[in-house]
Amino acid sequence: MSRRVEDGAGPCGEKVVPVSVPGARLNVGCGRFPLAGWLNLDLQELPGVDRVVDVRAGLPLRDAAAVYAEHFLEHLTFLEALD
């Protein structure tokens, strides 16, 4: 999988084109704590990150079985959280 920032997944209004990942479990904003057996997403390229992506524009993945985002929401501004 690509470890670069996904095309169209930026905060500047680019269109997010989701890729189907049926049954995948997404760990959004994993930082330095990736989960085994999960697709680990983060804004920074860190050890264990499977995809570097800015999810403020939306998740570039669809059909996931689960989304875990325990350490992500507190990094959003109030307006980003509402959007």
PyMOL commands that set and color helices and strands:
alter all, ss='L'
color gray80, all
select helices_A, chain A and resi 55-57+73-75+78-82
alter helices_A, ss='H'
color red, helices_A
select strands_A, chain A and resi 19-20+25-28+39-42+51-52+61-62+66-68
alter strands_A, ss='S'
color yellow, strands_A
deselect
rebuild
show_as cartoon
